[in-house]
Amino acid sequence: MLTDIHIRNFAIVEEADLEFDAGLTALTGETGAGKSILIDALGLVLGDRTDGNVIRHGCERAEISAGFAIQDMPAVARWLEDRELQADGECQLRRVINRDGRSRGFINNLPVPLQALRELGEQLVDIHGQHEHQSLLHAAVQRQVLDDFAAQDAPLADITAIFSDWKATREELETVIRTGQEREARLDLLHYQLQELEALQLDADEITRLGREHGRLANAEELLGACRRGLERLYDDETGSAYQQISQTLNETEHLVAFDDRLSATAQLLGEILVLVKECADGLRYQAEGLEVDPGHLQVLETRIGLIHDLSRKHRCAPEQLPSVQEAMRRELDSLEDADQRRAVLESRLATLESAYLETARQLSVRRREAGRQFGGQVTEAMQALGMPGGVFQVDVQYDKNRPFGPHGQDGIAFLVSANPGQPAEALSRVASGGELSRISLAIQVMSPRSACIPTLIFDEVDTGIGGGVAEIVGQKLRTLGRNRQVFCVTHLPQVAALANQQLQVTKLASEDATRTRIRKLGMDERIDELARMLGGIEITRQTREHARDMLERAQGVKPPARKKKPPRRAG
């Protein structure tokens, strides 16, 4: 669950440090105070996109961090461990947003991409926005809601895999058919180009060898002259070669060692130098004897190198890539020559995949219809509890085997509703008002199996359009939900706020030069004052406070204290 959040320089929040408990937490405050700022900040640390406009005026960056307890979440622990982000029973998420719009994300103090924050966030928190009920009008959302309820992960994975394979096979078959129309011309071109490359008999290493050999032959005269001159200086000059002079110096030094043994080390070095000079001279002699000025062979090399470069330009590649180009052409040629056989194989495979897809889609539709009946019954029951007596909710699943193939099967899924007794069920968009949509959305969200596996649920003013006794029922459902999970609710309804296990108040504070938001946890007396404000508006009377006290005590199961009886007046 969410244990704490720290917000700095976000929107009109200068700084806020909050710790959270389990159960139902209500966030309340006057209109415009920024009750949803906490939800927005949490959304950012969970990976929502943003820009520099969310940073508090006059600041260069905003920072949000949130801590989660994950002791009972093995899937989250595995996710962190797979990415070497693990922590012992805790998880810390942090997001830093700069004025230029750039942002950085961190998990357990290690930098991560934004996508990682999103993936982890989806396992930790489920946020239902105040306008989320509007998405229920979209067919894709209705299908997703039903499949989530029915836990269709495995069948959906099967049909998605079959569809993907079918689509790839169909595209390959279309390519083979299309290629067949241009097959003869392409075959002629490939045969001609392959003959050129095969006649060259080129391998990747030859390019390097040719370059070295060409360089040596092109500069043979210069190399031969340098070797001979070096050999002359080192060894062959009988009067002044380096070898002769060093040898003479060595003889004189060895003679002098008898008079001064400190020269022995120098004599030893001179002997080693003499050996090295001799080896260098031998190397130069060997090199000079192996060099040959051969203009004919040089011309042959230049002709071959020119041919290689001509072909590399023709095929728009580097010379050393020509062997791989040749291999690619060979594979294409084989494919074209086997096109008829390949086409038959693909047509057979496509037919098999079509049959598998239709059967899997049919089975998926059967499961959806059964799930739709159960789902419709449960939503109907919840609707009636939420102030829509006689309301009926149905899920219409229409299977059409002629529907184009897709990754989700061949069903048309529609949510139907009858808001009043005796009226036929019609499409949700045609018969449900905004308030009714809110209640239907809340009923679906409260019993969502996806929510059941996520520890923290957030409802951002989903009770819009609800009031009176229905509001209390909504609060009771949220409080019941909070027995097993952590629930946050941004609300303007005192009936809902009174049923919360704890209450946070959001207040906007304005001065001449700045506006900021304060978020604080309320004690019992402070909750009474806040509920009185929500009940009575600007002017809070004693009667309103008593009403708020009674509402809070009853909601929290606190027995109101017995009123003291006034003593009877004595007769005057």
N, C-alpha and C positions, 0 to 999 in steps of 0.2 A: 504494500500500500504506500501512498504518498505520505512521507513523514515530515517533510519540511520544504520550504521554498524561500529563496532569497532573490529579491528584485531590486535592481539599482538603475536609476535613470531611464526607466521605461515609461513612455507616454507621460502621464502627469504624476507618476509615482517616483518620488526622489529616492526613497529606500524603504524596503519592507522586509522584515524577517518573521516568518510565520511557521509554527509547528502545528501538526494536525493529528487528530485522533481517529480511531475507527468510528463506524456508525455514520449517521446522517449529519452533515454540516450544512447550514443555511447561510448564504451570503445575502445580506440585505443592505439597503441604503436608499437615499432619496434618488429620484429620477435624475440621471445625468451625473451622479456621483462617481461612476466608473465601476459598477459592480462586475462588469464582464472583463475588466482589465486583468484580474487574476487569472481568468480562464484564457485570455489572449496570451498572457505571459507564459502560462503552462503549455499552450499550444506551440509557442516558438521553441521552447526547450525540448519539445517532443518532435521538432523537425519541420514545423510549418514554414512556408516561404515568407519573406518579408523584405523591407528595404530600410534605408536610414531614417524614414519618416517616423518610425516608432520611438526614436530616441528623444528623451526629454529635451526641451528647448534649452539651448546654451551648453549642452554637453556633447562630447565627441563620441561616446559609445554607451551602449546599454549592456547590462550583464544580468543573466537569469540563471539560477542553478536550482535544481530540485533533487531531493534525496528520496529513495524508495527502499523499503524493506522487502527483500525477495527470498526470505528463508523458505517459504512454502511454494516457490515457483521454480520447479526443476527445469522447465523448458527455457525460462529466462536464463537460469544459471548455465545451461548447456550453450545457449546462444552466445553468452559472454565468454565462456571458456573456449569455444571454437574460434573466437577472434582475439584470444589472449587479452581479454578485458575483464576477467573475473575479479570478484571481490567477495569477502566472507560475509554473506548474508545481507550485503548492502549494495546499492548502486547509486552513483552520483552522476547526474546529467548536467551539463553546463553549456550555455550558448552566449557568445559575445557578438554583438552587432555593432559595426562601425558606421560612422556618419556617411561614408561613401557607398553604403549598401552591402559591403562585404561582411561576411560573418564566419565565425569558426565554431565548431562543435567539439565537445569533449565528453567522453564516457570514462568515469573513474580516472579523471585527470589525464587521459590519453587522447590526443587529437583524432577525430574520426570524420568521415564525410557526412553530409546532411542526410543522405539516404540511410546511414546506419542509425541516426537518431530516430528517423521515421520508423524503421523496422522494429527497433526496440520499443519505441513509444506505443506502437499498436498493440504490444503485448502487456503494457502497463496501465494504460488509461484509455477509456472509451468516452469521448466527448460528444454530447448531443446538443447541437446549437438550437437557438430559439426559433430559427426558420427551417430547421431540418425536416419538419413535417411536410414542407413543400416538396421535398425530393420524393416523397411517397407517390406523387402523381406520375412519376416516370416509370415506364414499363421495365427498364433495366433494373431499377432499384427494387421494384416489386418482386421480380424474379430472384434477386439476390437475397431479399428478406426471407422468401419462402425456402430457398435452398439452405440458408443459414439455419432456419428452424428445423429443417428435415435432416440436417447434418449430411449433406450430399457430397462431401468432399471426395470420397472414393469414386462414385459414379461419374461425377463431373470431371475428375482427373482422367478417367478412362475415355470419356467421349471427347475431351479436349485433345488427348493424345492421338486418338483415331482420326479426328478432324485434321490435326496438324499433318499426320502422315498422308492422309487422303489429298490434302491441298498440295503438299510437296510432290506427290506422285502425279497429280493432274498437271501441275506446272511443267514437270519433266516431260510428260507425254506430249504436251502442247509444243514444247521445244523440239522434241523429236519429229513431230509432224511438220512443224514449220521449217525445221532444218531440212527435212526431206524434199521440200519444194525447191530448195536451193542446193540440194545435195550434189548434183553432178558438177556444177561449176566449182563448188568448194572442193570436191574431191580432186579435180584437175589441178587446181591451184596448190593444194597440199602436196600432191605427188611431185609437182615441179619443184616446189620449195624444199621438200625433203631430199630430192635428188641432189640439189645444190649443196645442202648441208652435209649429207652423207658422203658426197664426193670429197668434201673438205677433210673428212676424218679428223675432226678437231676434238681435243679433250681440254678441260679447263687448265691443266698444268702446262700445256704446250704454250699458252699465251706468255707465261712467265719465262719459260725456257727460250722462246724465240726472242723476247726482248733482251735477255742477257747475251745471247749469242750474237744478235745484231749489233749490240753496243760494242762487243769485243771486236768483231770483224771491222766495223766502221772506223774504229780507232786503233787498228792493229799496228800501223806504222808508228804512231805516237807511243804506244805501249812498248814496242820493241826498242825504240830509241832510248826511252827512259830506263828500261831494264839494263841495257848495255852500258849506258853512262853510269848508272849506279854500281854496276859490277866493276867497272873500271876504277871508280873512286874507292870502293871498299877493298878490292883484292887484286885485280889484274895489273894495276900500275906498279911496275917493278921498282920505281924510284920513290913514289910518294903515296902509295895506297895506305888506307887507314890500318889495314891488317899489318903492314910492314912497320909502320910507326909505333903501333901499340906493342908489337912483338919486341921491337928494339927497346922500348921503355920498360917492358917487363923484364928483359934480360938485365938491364942496368939496375933495376930495383931489387931483383933477387940477389945481385952481387952485393948491394949495400945492406941487405938485411943482416949480414954477418957483423956489421958494425953498429947497426941500430935496429933491434928487433921490432920497434914500433912500426916499421915499414912492411912487416909481414902481412898485415891485413890488406894494405894497398896492393901488394903483389898478388894476393889471392883474388882481389877484385879485377885486376888487370887480366889475370888468366881467364876469368869467367867472361870478361868482355871480349877477349880474343876468340873464344869459342862461339859467342853470339854473332860476332862479325862474320866468322866463317860460315855459320848457318844461314845468315842473311844473304851472303854472296851466293851460296849454293841455291837458295830459293830464287834469286834473280836469274841465275844461269838456267835453271830448269824452266822458268817461265818464258825466257827469251827463246829457248830451243823449241818450246811448244807453240809459239806464235807463228802464224803463217798469213801473209797478205794474199787473200784469194778473192779478187774482184768478182769472179764468176759465182762463187758460193754466196757472196754478199748480195748479188743481184737476185739469186733464187730466194733468199730470205726476204728481201724487200718486196718481191712479187707476192709471196705468200702472206706476208703481213698486210699488204695492201688489199688482197682478196678478203682477208678476215675482217678488216675494217669496213670494206664495202658491204659485206653481208650484215655486219652489226648495225650499220646505218639503215640498211633496208628493213631490218626487223626492229629497228628502234630500241636497241639494247646495247649494253656494254659488251665488248668482245668476249669476255669470260663468261657471259650469260648465254652465248650461242648454244652450248650443249644442252642446257635446260630448255631453251626454246625448241630445239630439235625434238627433245623428249615429249614436250607438250603437244607438238604437231603430230607426233607418232600416236599419242593417245587419242587425239581428236580424229585422226584418220581411222584408227581401229574402231572408234565409236561410230563414225559415219558408215563404215563398211558393215558394221553389225547393227545398223539402224533398224532394219526390218525385224530382226530377232528381238532387239531391245523394245521395239514398239509393241510386239505381241506380249512380251513379259509385263510391260507397264499396263497394258490394257487389262490383262488378267488380274494384276494386283489391284488396279483401281476398282474393278468389279467386286473383288473380295472385300476391300475396304468399305465400299458403299453398302454392301450387305451388313457388315459389322456395325457400321455407323447407324443404319436404320434400326437394327435390333437393339443396340444400346440406347438409342434415343427413345425407342418405344418403352423399354424397361424403365428408363429415367422418368418418362411421363407417368407411368403407373405409380411410381413412388411419389411423384409430386402431387398427383391427385389425392392419394391417401393422406399425405402430409397436409395438403390444402384443407381437407375436411377437419383435421384435428386443429390446425392453426385457426381456421375460421371460427370454430367453436370456442376456443380459448379467448380470441380477440373479442368475440361477441359477449362473452361473460364479463371481460374486463370493461368493455364499453358501457355495459349496463350498470356496472358498479361505479363508473365515472360519470353518472348523470345522464345517460342516454338510454332510458328504459324503453324496451321494445326495439332497440337498435339491433341490427343484424349485420354481421360481417362475413363475407364469403370470398373464397379464392377460386377463380375460374381458370381452369387449365385446359387449353384446347390443343390437342396434338394434330399436326398436319404433316403427313409424310412427304408432301410436295413442297414444303417450306424449304428455302435454300439452306444448305448445310452451314452450320456455324459451330463455334466452340461450346455452346450451351444447350445444344439439342434443338428440337423442332417444335417446342411448345410456345404457344402464345399465352402469357400469364397476365391476368388482370385482377385487381382488388375491387370487389363490388361491395356496396354498402346500402343498407336501408336505414335511414336515421329515425324513421317513425314507423310504428306498427301499421301493417296493412299496405305499406308501399313496397313496390318491387325493388329488388336490389339492382342498383345501376353503378356505373363507373364512379370511382371515388371522386374524380375531378368534377363530376356533374352534380353531385348531391350533397357533398360535405362542405360546411362552412369552415372559416378559419379556426374557430373555437373547437368545432368537432374534429377537424384534422389534428389539432393539438392533442386532444384526448386520445384519438386513435393512435397517433404516433407514440404517445406516452405509454399506452397499453402495450404496444409492440416492443418498445425499448425495454420496459420493465421485465418482460418475460423472454427477452432475447437470449438464446443459448450462447451467443458470442459474449454477451455481457457476463454470463455466468462464469466464464473462465478468465475474466479480466478483473483484477482486484479493485480498481478505482473507477467509478462511474461519475460522470459530470453531466448535469442537466442545466443548461443555460436558458432560463425563462421558458421552458417548454410548457409551463402552466399558463401561458398567455391565453386570455379568453375564458378562463375558468374562475369561478367564484363560489361563495356560499358554502353549502354543505359538500358540494363536489370537491371544493378545494381541500376540505379536511380529509376526504377520502384519498385524494392525491397524496397529501402529506403522509397519511397512514401507509399507503403503498410504498412510498419512498423510505419511510422509517423501517418498514418490514424488510425492504431490500437491503437496508443498512445493517441488518443483523448479521449478514454473512459477508458483506462487502462494504467498502468505504464509498460513501455517496456524498457528492457535493451538489447543491441546488442553488442557483441564483434565482431568487424569487422576490415578487412584490406582494405576495399573499401572506398575511399574518397567520392564517390557519396552517399553512405549510411550515413557516418559520417556527411556530410554536412546537411543532412535533419534532424538530431537529434535536439531535443529542447535544450539539453545540452550535453557536451562532457567531458569525463574523460580520462586523459592521463596516461598511465602506463609506467614508465621509470625504467630501471635497472641501479643502481649505483654501481660501483665496485671500491674497494680500495685494497690495498695490503693484508689486513687481513680479509676483509669481502665483501659480496655482498648483496645488499638489493634492494627492489623494492619500488618505490614511486608512489602513486596514487593521482592525484590532478585534481580538476575541472578547466577547461580552460575558460578564458574570450574570447571575440571576436577576439582580435589581436592574442592571443595564439592559438586559433582555426585555424586561417589563417595559422600560421606557421606550425601547425601539419598537416593540409590538404596539404600544400605545400610539406612537407616531404613525405606524402603518395603518392603524385602525382609525385614528382621528384626524390626521392631517396636521395642519400648522398649530392649531390651538389644542393643547392636551388638557382635558379636564380630569378631575379626580375620578369621575365615573368611568372615563376612558381607561385610566390606569388600573382601576379595579377590574374592569373587563379584561384588560390585557393580563393582569395577574391571574385571574381565574382561568383564562384560556391556557396560559403557560403551565399552571399547576395541573390542570386536568390532562393536558397533552403529555406532561412528563410523569403522570401517575402519582403526583404529590397530593395528598389529601389536604384540602384547605383547612386552615385552623378554625376551630369553632368560635363564632362571634360571642363576645360576652353580652349577657343580657343586661339591659339597663335596669336599675332598681326602680320599683314603682314609686311614683310621686306620692308624697304624703298629702293627704287632704288638707287644704288651707283652712 
